[in-house]
């Protein structure tokens, strides 16, 4: 009996060492791949099945770009659950917003937005759900500013703190030039993004039904150049991208055909060659998929 127990202990230790060795090889390979591109990167990975994780520069602060739109969506669903809004509520489309610096008015320009059709509907109405959907899947800045005005940026930040995201700051909507010039920007870390998507993936945010609904929206994402780019066609990714000059991010949940899933956040800044940075992060996504699927 004692010999059998010792044998199992030995097998466990060998397995643990082997697993640790594989993860360190993965870490080294990722660092080498990202090191080929001039810029600063962060990686956060968490396997919901095994509890395995990998963090690289996970608390480095980055301009959040459009990754902040997922927290805005989550705050909307939280407020809906509390009875403040209904997803079917009609919202008037407008293009005038107030700077957080002094309350002065500013507007968005369609040419600087990834979605232009909404600008043709000024004065008309769409449902709150439709605006949230456009904010996520085509990253509409106009939809974002309308929605974040309803949800309140401060509430978004507090809700993310309550979820366990310790560093994220959602201060404002998009294209508030006065705020930008004063350094008042939305920021995030890879660790924040991991905690945000982990909450959705576990079905623990608001309710399983609400989390599942938000995941379905994220699965319709139109921009798929990073996390999903090199993954097999039967792998689904519920994710949100973000980019501004020199910055490209992608964060979300990877759902495997066998039911397993993992969270992945890939952030970058100070990119001299943005195409190379995007390609390198797509390579990293494939490395992590190979690590999990094997």
Secondary structure, DSSP 4 states (H G I P E B T S, - for coil): -HHHHHHHHHHHHHHHHHHHHHHHHHHHHHHHHHHTSSSEEEEEEEETTT--EEEESTT--EE-GGGHHHHHHHHHHHHHHTTS--TT-EEE----EE-TTT--EE---GGGSS--GGGGGTTSEEEHHHHHHHHHHS--HHHHHHHHHHH-HHHHHHHHHHHT--S-B----S--HHHHHTT---EE-HHHHHHHHHHHHTT-SS-HHHHHHHHHHHTT-S--SSTTTTS-TT-EEEEEEEEETTEEEEEEEEE-TTS-EEEEEEEEES-SSHHHHHHHHHHHHHHHHHHHH-
